Amino acid sequence: MDNTSIITQVANPKEEESIASSQEKGCQQQSDSSLKKSRSRSIFSPFFCCFTNYHVEPPSVHSPSSKTQALPTPSPTEENGSPPKLFLNPLNPVVVLHTGPEHQSHITCFHFLHTNPSVKSLLPEVNISDYGKNCVVIDLDETLVHSSFKPISNADFIVPVEIDGTVHQVYVLKRPHVDVFLQKMGELFECVLFTASLAKYADPVADLLDQWGVFRARLFRESCVFHQGNYVKDLSRLGRQLRNVIIVDNSPASYIFHPENAVPVQSWFDDMSDTELLDLLPLFEGLSKEQDVYNLLHTLRAR
């Protein structure tokens, strides 16, 4: 296994030998460059990148690279050859952005649940302490930390990772204000770590990063859907009402199935003057009080 393939992250433009050397990173990098627009540090401007002219096609249910099955269209068949059964649920719409006349983005809602209601949700039952809270899905790499196999002199953590019988050192930098951000988010939300990186790397990093037990659950690459060269985080499989779910991620490709649930953040590598996590806290305080997060997120995008 290529040691860089255990971490799913976008390329650091300052590194000549970046993680984009692997095939998986090449796919991720190409998607990020085409989907994400540059923006200012205003706490409202991140939302405009969600309205890129996507045409989202649900992935094939036959993906050999994923242990989970993706949302089906009405026509494909399941692996046993029988047509999939679709179950209506007005509280869990599947939203697809498509381009209409004059290149305007439109939203189409399909009120389908997963192909089979007996499929186990990715998350366990809500803890009693989290009843009534919205759920926030938080990415790891380039959102909360930046990691590298190249030595970093000011690394906050050095995590040993065994790959093919050899132990490699992973150097991890924490994003500025990440401690304050996580503590506050833990007070306001049911927080879930969801990363496309492998657990052998991400789990020990999360152990060191989350000193307060903010993350109620941790999801890794095997919980993603491999779709058109990207590891996508399918929020409909969490076992939570989508109207109460928010995803915080630096990669639009990661939430391409549910862009209307996203609070995008700028990719972070090593800028120690960055204040984005701190700047976003007022927004999350508002979202924590919403019974339907779409209302506030839609209002912010419309500005």
N, C-alpha and C positions, 0 to 999 in steps of 0.2 A: 504494500500500500504506500502510495506517495504520502510522506508525512504531512504535507500541506493540505491534503484532502480531508483531514479530520476537522478542519475549521472552515466554515462557510462564511466568507466575508468579501466585501468589495475591495478592489485594489487600492493600495496607498500610492498616490501619484508621486510621493517622494522616494519610494523604494524602487530601485531598478529591477531587483529580483523579487518581484511581488508574488503573491499567492495566485495571481492570474495565470501562472505557468501551467497549472493543472487544467484539465479539460472542464471539470465542473466549475472552476472559478472563471474560466473563459466564458462559459454560458451565462453565469451570473453577472459578469462584468458587462457583457453585451446588452443584457436586458436592462441593467441599471442605467446605462448610458442612454438608452432609447426611451426609457419610461420616466426618468427623473429630470426635472428642470432645476436650474440654479435659482436660489431665492435668498432673500435677506434674512436677518435674524429676528424679524418680527414674530411674535407668538401666533399671529394669524396667518402669515404667509405660507407656512407649511401645508396648509390645506389645499392650496391651489394646484399642487402637483398631482393631487388625486384625480383631477379632471383631465388628465392626458387622454387622448383619443384611443382608449383601449377597445379592442374587440375581444372579449373573453370567451373562449370556448372551453366548456368543461372537459377535463382530461379523460382519457380512456380508462376504463375500469380494468384493463389488462396490463397496467404498468408493472413490469417485473422489478422495477427499482424501488418500489414502495411497499411497505407492509400494510398500508391503509388503502381503502378504495375511495375514489373521488366521487364527487357529485355526478350523477348520470344525466344524460339527456333522455328524452322519452324514447329514442329509437334503439340505443345499443342494447346488447344482450349481456347478461352476466356470464361468468366463466362456465356455468353449467349449461349454457345455451338457451336458457329460458329468458323471456323478456323481463326487465326489472320492474318491480312494483313501486309506484310513487305514492307517497302518503301526504295528503294535504295538511298544512299547518299554517294558519294565517299569521302566527306570531314569529315564524322563522322564514322570512322571504329570502330567496337567493337572488341577489341583485347583479345584473349584468349591465355594464356600460357599453354603449355602442355609439357610433358616429352617424349623425343624421345630416340633413341639408345644411350647407354653409359651415360644415365641420364643427357643428355644435354637438356636445356630448349629451346623451340622454340616458336615463336609467329605466331599465325594464325589470320588474319584480316577478319572480316565479315562486309561488308559495309551495315549495316542495320541501319535504324533509329528506333525510338520507334514504337510500334504496330500501333499507331494512331497519325497522325500529328496534329490532333485537340486537343490532350491532352495538357493542359496548362503547360508551362515550370515552373520550380521551381523559376527561377529568373525573375525579371521584365526586361523591355527593358534597354539597356545600357544607363547610364547617358551620356550626351553630353561631360562632362569632362573626361569620361573614354574611349571615342572612340579611337580605335587604340591600346589600352592596352590589354595585356593578362590578363586572370582571374586567381586569386589564391584563392583556397579554403583552409581555415585554420581551423584546429581542435582546440578544447579548452582544454579539460582535459588531463593532462600529456604532452601536447604540449606547451601551453602557461601558464597554471596554474596547481596547485594541490589543490584539495578541500577535506575536511574531516568533518565528523560530530563530530569527537573527537576534543576537544579544542587544538588549536595551539597557543602558546604564542606569536609568532612573525607574526601572520596572517596579511596580507595586507588589507583584507576585511573580514567582518563578515556579511553574508547575511541571513536574516530571510526567511525561506521557509515554507509555510503552507502545511501540509500533513494530510489528513483525520481529519481536524479540529484542529490540533495541530501545533504550530509554532516551527520549529526546527532551530537552528543556524548552518550555514555552514561556516566553517573557510577556507579561501582561501589564498594561497600563490602564488605570482607572480614569474614566472621563471625569473632568472637574464637576464637583457638586453631586456626584452619583450617590454618596452616602446620605445626604440630605434628601435627595430625590426619592430614594428607596424607602427611607423611614416614613416620609410623608405619604407616599403611595400605599404603604402597608396600613396606614391608619384609615385611608379613604376607600380602598378597594379590596376585592379579592384578587390578589396578584398571582400571575402565572408566568414563569419563565418559559419561553418557547423559542428554541434556537434550531437552526438547520445544521449545526455542528454536531459531531459525535459526542455521546455521553462521556466517553473516556477522557475527553478534554474539558467539556463544558461543565460536567458535574463537579470536579474539584475546583474549578474556577468559581462556580456559584457558591460552593462551601466557603471560600475565602471572601467572596464579595458580599454575601448576604449574612451579616453577623446578627441580624435581628429576626430571622425567620420570616421575612416578608413574603417569600414565594411559597404559596400553599402547595404548588405542584410544579414539576419541571418536565418539559417535553423536549425531545431531541429529534434528530434527523428521521428516525424511524416513524415518527408521528406526522411527518410532512407528506404531502402528495408530490411526487416527481412529475412535473407537468411542463412540457416543452423546454426542457433543459434547466428548469429551476425547481428548487424545493419550496413548495407553496404551503402556507399554513392555513388549512381549511378550518375556519372558525365554526362552521356548522357542525363539526364533529366533536366540539368541546363538551356538549351536554348542557349548554347555557343558552338562554334566549338571546338571539343576535341583537335585539334592541338594547340589551344590557351589557354588550361586549365592546371593548375598545382594544385596538392593537397599536402598539408603539413600536415602530420599526424604521430603519433607515433605507430599506430596500422595497420599492413599490412592487417588485416581482413577488415578494413574499406574501403580500395580501391582495394579489390580483383578483381573487375570487370575491373579496369583500372590501373594496376600496372605500366604501362609504362608512366603514367602521374604523378607519385609520386616522391616527395622529402621526404624520410623518415627521421624522427628525433627520437632520443633516448627518451624513457619515462623519464619524470622528476618528482621528488617527493619533495626533499628538499635540494639538493646539491647547496649551494649558490656560489660555485666556478664554476658552469657550464657556459660555453661560447658558447654553440652550436648555439643559435639564432644569436649571433654576428658573428660567424664563417661562417654562411651560407649566409650572406648578399652579398659577392662578387659573389657568384653563382647566386643569384636572380637578381643582376644587369645585369649579362649576359643574363639570361632568359628573362628579360624585353625587350630586343632588338630583340628577335627571333620572326620571323613570323610563325615559326613552332617549338614548344618547343621540339618535339620529336627529332629533330636533335641534340641539345645539350645534352639532357638527355641520348640519345643513345650513344653518344660519351663518356660521363662520365662513363656510365656503362661498356663500352668496355675497359676501362683502367685497 
